[in-house]
Amino acid sequence: MNTRKILIGVMSLALAAGAAATASAQSTWDQTHPRRDEVNQRLQNQNHRIATERREGELTGRQAHRLHTADRRLRMHERHFAARHNGHISRAMQARLSHRENQVSRNIGQ
């Protein structure tokens, strides 16, 4: 009887370790998916541009805040799309995000 309990415990631990390794591998792939990387890199660049324009006086604090808010919403949409599609985004989703990024980008430095 004790042997059976020990065997069940060991098997449970092995199963849990395997699931953790699989989840870790999946999350690593999710974070480095090429389309997600491209969207996130562009958001990071826009964030830097907003900060630079604010520092140089090209944007008011209010304008910078609105642009940062728009970028945060884009990042939220990107994460939502990825969550619904196993950690990646389709070309159509990337195009939608890119279109919105273009709109925000045009407002930086005006």
N, CA, C and O of each residue as an XYZ file, in Angstrom:
440
protein
N       0.822     -1.187      0.000
C       0.000      0.000      0.000
C       0.874      1.262      0.000
O       0.620      2.182     -0.777
N       1.904      1.317      0.864
C       2.797      2.462      0.910
C       3.560      2.621     -0.391
O       3.793      3.741     -0.845
N       3.945      1.520     -0.985
C       4.668      1.555     -2.251
C       3.800      2.185     -3.328
O       4.275      2.957     -4.161
N       2.546      1.849     -3.294
C       1.601      2.402     -4.278
C       1.476      3.924     -4.118
O       1.474      4.648     -5.113
N       1.374      4.408     -2.892
C       1.271      5.846     -2.630
C       2.539      6.569     -3.078
O       2.474      7.649     -3.664
N       3.675      5.971     -2.801
C       4.946      6.573     -3.194
C       5.047      6.631     -4.715
O       5.479      7.640     -5.272
N       4.654      5.558     -5.381
C       4.689      5.513     -6.834
C       3.772      6.575     -7.439
O       4.142      7.238     -8.408
N       2.591      6.734     -6.876
C       1.654      7.752     -7.356
C       2.234      9.149     -7.138
O       2.110     10.018     -8.002
N       2.865      9.363     -5.988
C       3.482     10.659     -5.699
C       4.607     10.984     -6.661
O       4.704     12.115     -7.137
N       5.457     10.018     -6.956
C       6.568     10.216     -7.873
C       6.053     10.499     -9.276
O       6.572     11.379     -9.963
N       5.042      9.761     -9.703
C       4.469      9.969    -11.028
C       3.828     11.353    -11.132
O       3.926     12.006    -12.170
N       3.184     11.793    -10.076
C       2.571     13.126    -10.065
C       3.623     14.211    -10.204
O       3.440     15.170    -10.953
N       4.725     14.057     -9.482
C       5.812     15.031     -9.579
C       6.418     15.045    -10.976
O       6.722     16.115    -11.505
N       6.595     13.897    -11.570
C       7.156     13.824    -12.918
C       6.215     14.488    -13.920
O       6.661     15.204    -14.816
N       4.939     14.254    -13.769
C       3.952     14.862    -14.653
C       3.952     16.382    -14.498
O       3.892     17.106    -15.491
N       4.018     16.860    -13.276
C       4.043     18.304    -13.024
C       5.309     18.933    -13.606
O       5.247     20.022    -14.176
N       6.442     18.269    -13.471
C       7.698     18.794    -14.013
C       7.639     18.853    -15.539
O       8.114     19.812    -16.148
N       7.059     17.832    -16.146
C       6.916     17.825    -17.607
C       6.013     18.937    -18.088
O       6.301     19.583    -19.095
N       4.918     19.169    -17.375
C       3.995     20.248    -17.748
C       4.671     21.604    -17.603
O       4.471     22.484    -18.441
N       5.459     21.786    -16.566
C       6.161     23.058    -16.357
C       7.176     23.301    -17.466
O       7.327     24.429    -17.936
N       7.872     22.250    -17.884
C       8.864     22.401    -18.958
C       8.180     22.756    -20.268
O       8.682     23.585    -21.027
N       7.048     22.140    -20.536
C       6.295     22.444    -21.752
C       5.788     23.874    -21.725
O       5.882     24.582    -22.728
N       5.260     24.305    -20.608
C       4.764     25.680    -20.482
C       5.898     26.672    -20.647
O       5.722     27.719    -21.271
N       7.059     26.355    -20.095
C       8.214     27.239    -20.223
C       8.651     27.350    -21.676
O       8.945     28.448    -22.150
N       8.698     26.246    -22.380
C       9.091     26.269    -23.784
C       8.072     27.049    -24.606
O       8.453     27.796    -25.508
N       6.797     26.889    -24.313
C       5.744     27.597    -25.044
C       5.855     29.094    -24.808
O       5.763     29.872    -25.758
N       6.051     29.518    -23.560
C       6.109     30.948    -23.287
C       7.357     31.574    -23.911
O       7.319     32.740    -24.303
N       8.460     30.829    -24.013
C       9.651     31.345    -24.663
C       9.364     31.599    -26.134
O       9.729     32.647    -26.668
N       8.716     30.652    -26.790
C       8.378     30.834    -28.202
C       7.430     32.003    -28.362
O       7.586     32.802    -29.285
N       6.449     32.119    -27.479
C       5.468     33.198    -27.568
C       6.145     34.561    -27.549
O       5.766     35.460    -28.300
N       7.125     34.707    -26.707
C       7.763     36.007    -26.537
C       8.666     36.358    -27.711
O       8.981     37.531    -27.913
N       9.083     35.376    -28.479
C      10.010     35.665    -29.561
C       9.405     35.423    -30.940
O      10.144     35.270    -31.913
N       8.113     35.387    -31.042
C       7.476     35.201    -32.341
C       7.788     36.416    -33.212
O       7.647     37.547    -32.747
N       8.208     36.214    -34.463
C       8.668     37.324    -35.313
C       7.655     38.461    -35.484
O       8.036     39.630    -35.423
N       6.401     38.150    -35.693
C       5.418     39.224    -35.887
C       5.198     40.007    -34.601
O       5.050     41.228    -34.624
N       5.179     39.288    -33.472
C       5.035     39.979    -32.185
C       6.262     40.835    -31.918
O       6.143     41.963    -31.439
N       7.431     40.310    -32.222
C       8.664     41.082    -32.032
C       8.623     42.375    -32.826
O       8.984     43.438    -32.322
N       8.182     42.276    -34.071
C       8.143     43.459    -34.932
C       7.186     44.512    -34.375
O       7.524     45.694    -34.323
N       5.999     44.086    -33.963
C       5.017     45.018    -33.397
C       5.562     45.645    -32.127
O       5.488     46.861    -31.949
N       6.108     44.819    -31.241
C       6.611     45.335    -29.963
C       7.830     46.234    -30.141
O       7.983     47.214    -29.412
N       8.689     45.917    -31.091
C       9.852     46.777    -31.357
C       9.396     48.138    -31.857
O       9.945     49.170    -31.472
N       8.402     48.128    -32.706
C       7.889     49.401    -33.217
C       7.251     50.225    -32.096
O       7.428     51.442    -32.043
N       6.517     49.572    -31.208
C       5.935     50.290    -30.072
C       7.032     50.874    -29.182
O       6.902     51.990    -28.678
N       8.100     50.120    -28.995
C       9.217     50.608    -28.188
C       9.863     51.825    -28.855
O      10.200     52.796    -28.177
N      10.036     51.777    -30.175
C      10.619     52.914    -30.895
C       9.723     54.147    -30.779
O      10.209     55.258    -30.573
N       8.417     53.943    -30.913
C       7.493     55.077    -30.800
C       7.518     55.658    -29.393
O       7.438     56.874    -29.222
N       7.629     54.803    -28.392
C       7.714     55.280    -27.018
C       8.945     56.163    -26.847
O       8.883     57.209    -26.199
N      10.057     55.739    -27.427
C      11.293     56.522    -27.360
C      11.121     57.858    -28.103
O      11.556     58.898    -27.610
N      10.500     57.832    -29.266
C      10.277     59.064    -30.033
C       9.409     60.043    -29.250
O       9.683     61.243    -29.230
N       8.359     59.529    -28.605
C       7.477     60.392    -27.812
C       8.272     61.052    -26.693
O       8.162     62.258    -26.472
N       9.075     60.254    -25.985
C       9.876     60.795    -24.880
C      10.862     61.848    -25.380
O      11.056     62.879    -24.737
N      11.479     61.586    -26.522
C      12.444     62.533    -27.092
C      11.751     63.836    -27.484
O      12.229     64.923    -27.159
N      10.625     63.720    -28.180
C       9.886     64.915    -28.607
C       9.392     65.709    -27.391
O       9.369     66.939    -27.420
N       9.008     65.021    -26.348
C       8.551     65.709    -25.124
C       9.719     66.460    -24.488
O       9.581     67.608    -24.066
N      10.857     65.800    -24.429
C      12.045     66.411    -23.829
C      12.487     67.634    -24.619
O      12.933     68.621    -24.034
N      12.367     67.579    -25.952
C      12.787     68.697    -26.797
C      11.739     69.798    -26.882
O      11.990     70.844    -27.481
N      10.571     69.578    -26.292
C       9.532     70.595    -26.293
C       8.619     70.571    -27.503
O       7.793     71.468    -27.672
N       8.754     69.557    -28.346
C       7.901     69.446    -29.530
C       6.488     68.992    -29.168
O       5.536     69.276    -29.895
N       6.355     68.293    -28.052
C       5.059     67.830    -27.568
C       4.808     68.385    -26.179
O       5.737     68.541    -25.386
N       3.554     68.682    -25.890
C       3.192     69.076    -24.528
C       3.039     67.814    -23.692
O       2.993     66.709    -24.232
N       2.961     67.974    -22.413
C       2.750     66.830    -21.530
C       1.455     66.103    -21.845
O       1.389     64.874    -21.807
N       0.447     66.864    -22.150
C      -0.864     66.278    -22.475
C      -0.800     65.463    -23.770
O      -1.347     64.363    -23.843
N      -0.132     66.007    -24.789
C       0.008     65.287    -26.054
C       0.795     63.990    -25.855
O       0.415     62.936    -26.366
N       1.886     64.083    -25.112
C       2.709     62.901    -24.852
C       1.901     61.840    -24.105
O       1.988     60.653    -24.420
N       1.118     62.270    -23.119
C       0.285     61.343    -22.358
C      -0.707     60.623    -23.268
O      -0.887     59.410    -23.159
N      -1.343     61.365    -24.159
C      -2.311     60.758    -25.082
C      -1.638     59.763    -26.024
O      -2.189     58.698    -26.301
N      -0.457     60.107    -26.512
C       0.264     59.200    -27.400
C       0.718     57.931    -26.666
O       0.634     56.830    -27.210
N       1.198     58.096    -25.428
C       1.577     56.931    -24.623
C       0.357     56.043    -24.365
O       0.455     54.817    -24.413
N      -0.780     56.663    -24.094
C      -2.010     55.907    -23.861
C      -2.400     55.119    -25.108
O      -2.795     53.958    -25.010
N      -2.290     55.743    -26.273
C      -2.603     55.048    -27.529
C      -1.657     53.859    -27.731
O      -2.090     52.792    -28.165
N      -0.375     54.037    -27.421
C       0.578     52.939    -27.544
C       0.280     51.818    -26.549
O       0.406     50.641    -26.886
N      -0.112     52.174    -25.332
C      -0.473     51.148    -24.348
C      -1.668     50.335    -24.828
O      -1.715     49.119    -24.642
N      -2.624     51.005    -25.442
C      -3.786     50.287    -25.981
C      -3.368     49.337    -27.095
O      -3.871     48.217    -27.183
N      -2.449     49.782    -27.943
C      -1.951     48.907    -29.011
C      -1.262     47.682    -28.434
O      -1.467     46.566    -28.912
N      -0.450     47.886    -27.411
C       0.239     46.759    -26.778
C      -0.780     45.803    -26.152
O      -0.607     44.585    -26.197
N      -1.837     46.363    -25.571
C      -2.893     45.549    -24.975
C      -3.595     44.721    -26.059
O      -3.886     43.542    -25.855
N      -3.861     45.339    -27.201
C      -4.482     44.612    -28.315
C      -3.558     43.501    -28.814
O      -4.014     42.392    -29.092
N      -2.269     43.796    -28.926
C      -1.303     42.791    -29.379
C      -1.304     41.594    -28.431
O      -1.307     40.448    -28.878
N      -1.301     41.851    -27.149
C      -1.314     40.766    -26.159
C      -2.619     39.983    -26.220
O      -2.625     38.761    -26.072
N      -3.714     40.685    -26.435
C      -5.022     40.030    -26.540
C      -5.051     39.107    -27.759
O      -5.486     37.960    -27.662
N      -4.588     39.609    -28.907
C      -4.548     38.789    -30.119
C      -3.698     37.542    -29.883
O      -4.099     36.434    -30.238
N      -2.520     37.731    -29.282
C      -1.612     36.610    -29.050
C      -2.217     35.599    -28.078
O      -2.061     34.392    -28.264
N      -2.892     36.075    -27.063
C      -3.506     35.182    -26.083
C      -4.583     34.310    -26.727
O      -4.783     33.163    -26.329
N      -5.258     34.850    -27.704
C      -6.324     34.100    -28.376
C      -5.794     33.140    -29.435
O      -6.535     32.272    -29.897
N      -4.537     33.273    -29.826
C      -3.994     32.465    -30.915
C      -2.673     31.799    -30.550
O      -1.709     31.853    -31.314
N      -2.634     31.176    -29.389
C      -1.478     30.378    -28.959
C      -0.149     31.116    -29.020
O       0.867     30.533    -29.398
N      -0.148     32.375    -28.656
C       1.096     33.125    -28.521
C       1.614     33.780    -29.782
O       2.721     34.316    -29.779
N       0.857     33.754    -30.850
C       1.325     34.438    -32.048
C       0.203     35.286    -32.628
O      -0.955     35.168    -32.227
N       0.560     36.138    -33.572
C      -0.454     36.956    -34.242
C      -0.358     36.674    -35.740
O       0.722     36.420    -36.273
N      -1.498     36.724    -36.396
C      -1.537     36.460    -37.830
C      -1.077     37.697    -38.600
O      -0.892     38.768    -38.023
N      -0.898     37.536    -39.893
C      -0.517     38.672    -40.731
C      -1.606     39.737    -40.719
O      -1.313     40.932    -40.703
N      -2.867     39.301    -40.728
C      -3.977     40.258    -40.706
C      -3.985     41.054    -39.408
O      -4.208     42.265    -39.417
N      -3.741     40.374    -38.293
C      -3.681     41.062    -36.998
C      -2.514     42.046    -36.978
O      -2.643     43.168    -36.490
N      -1.382     41.615    -37.511
C      -0.222     42.497    -37.553
C      -0.521     43.719    -38.418
O      -0.116     44.831    -38.079
N      -1.219     43.524    -39.521
C      -1.568     44.648    -40.396
C      -2.474     45.637    -39.680
O      -2.300     46.849    -39.809
N      -3.449     45.120    -38.919
C      -4.333     46.014    -38.154
C      -3.550     46.820    -37.132
O      -3.753     48.026    -36.987
N      -2.649     46.142    -36.422
C      -1.829     46.836    -35.430
C      -0.902     47.850    -36.101
O      -0.711     48.952    -35.587
N      -0.337     47.485    -37.228
C       0.558     48.379    -37.953
C      -0.180     49.631    -38.423
O       0.359     50.736    -38.366
N      -1.400     49.453    -38.881
C      -2.217     50.593    -39.314
C      -2.443     51.557    -38.151
O      -2.332     52.772    -38.311
N      -2.759     51.009    -36.991
C      -2.955     51.863    -35.812
C      -1.651     52.518    -35.371
O      -1.641     53.677    -34.956
N      -0.547     51.768    -35.464
C       0.756     52.353    -35.126
C       1.083     53.507    -36.060
O       1.652     54.509    -35.627
N       0.731     53.378    -37.337
C       0.959     54.462    -38.294
C       0.197     55.715    -37.889
O       0.719     56.824    -38.001
N      -1.027     55.545    -37.421
C      -1.824     56.685    -36.993
C      -1.166     57.398    -35.821
O      -1.089     58.626    -35.802
N      -0.698     56.640    -34.852
C      -0.030     57.239    -33.699
C       1.276     57.901    -34.139
O       1.600     59.003    -33.695
N       2.020     57.228    -35.011
C       3.301     57.749    -35.467
C       3.164     59.098    -36.145
O       4.007     59.976    -35.958
N       2.111     59.274    -36.932
C       1.896     60.557    -37.609
C       1.653     61.692    -36.614
O       1.928     62.852    -36.921
N       1.150     61.372    -35.448
C       0.868     62.404    -34.439
C       2.088     62.775    -33.596
O       2.060     63.763    -32.861
N       3.149     61.991    -33.701
C       4.365     62.289    -32.932
C       5.119     63.399    -33.668
O       5.438     63.265    -34.849
N       5.394     64.467    -32.975
C       6.184     65.562    -33.539
C       5.407     66.549    -34.375
O       6.003     67.343    -35.103
N       4.106     66.521    -34.290
C       3.303     67.504    -35.045
C       3.041     68.720    -34.213
O       2.384     69.654    -34.674
